[in-house]
Amino acid sequence: MNELNEIKFFILDMDGTIYLENDILKGSLDFLAEVEATNRDYIFLTNNSSKNRADYQQKLEQMNINIAAEKIINSGEITASYLAEQGTKQGKRIYLLGTDSLREEMERFGHQIVNEEKNIREKADSVDFVVLGFDKTLTYKKLWDAHQLILSGVDYVATHPDLVCPLSEGKTQPDTGAMIELLAASTGKRPLIVGKPSGLTIDYILKRFDLEKSELAMVGDRLYTDMRMAHDAGITGILVLSGETKREDIKNLASGQKYFDYVFADVAELKNKL
């Protein structure tokens, strides 16, 4: 754990940390201004793979946050990059459970989406990976195709394990983790997870931005993704209680579940400690 004044680079979760659904959280702009004023840097990192970085850049601009698309990382990009590095074949043939934005991310890295091919369930030998993301266009056909391909031995990868996605007014919607449980129940198999809390995410960020772990802090609102990743990777974990995790959730945690090093109500409170 580093002292807060020693941290040079912040990895910032988005939904539940900087904004909630479509509304920026109070104090977020002041926090970002303080990071820049003290000659530190940051990127945004989200597990939500339903949108790509261009989508998020536009969303952030509407909240008066102007940042280069290259500094917005999501689990879809990390997954696409990871798949590109597997084996000798450059582009992979992927059966995708995901949105059009995730499809665009996969194609940006040279992958081919095979969902429209006829009788795909009978062509497992021609498919390199089944990839599951936050799929707001999920259909029974997609589930059935993925189910059969996984049972036929196709490697199964998920962008992230979040069970729900937070909405305003304390509401939630099912996320990729819930969809994983459905396929796990039908196939008996679980995917390789690339996004938070996987170490693959930290490895990608370290390489992409030429960083050292000692410089980093992860700021986020989820214990089992944001803080678990920070703990497992050996970087400073800063929990904020503006999203999924509430103060009552952490009161009775066993010591082995307290993955965070610091806890604040929100990034506005964190700003005052920098």
Helices and strands as residue ranges (DSSP letters): G 4-6, E 9-12, E 19-20, E 23-24, H 28-37, E 41-46, H 53-61, G 69-71, E 72-74, H 75-84, E 93-97, H 100-108, E 112-113, G 120-122, G 124-126, E 129-132, H 140-151, E 155-158, E 164-166, G 168-170, E 172-174, H 176-187, E 192-193, H 199-209, G 213-215, E 216-220, I 223-227, H 228-233, E 236-240, H 247-251, G 255-257, E 262-264, H 267-271
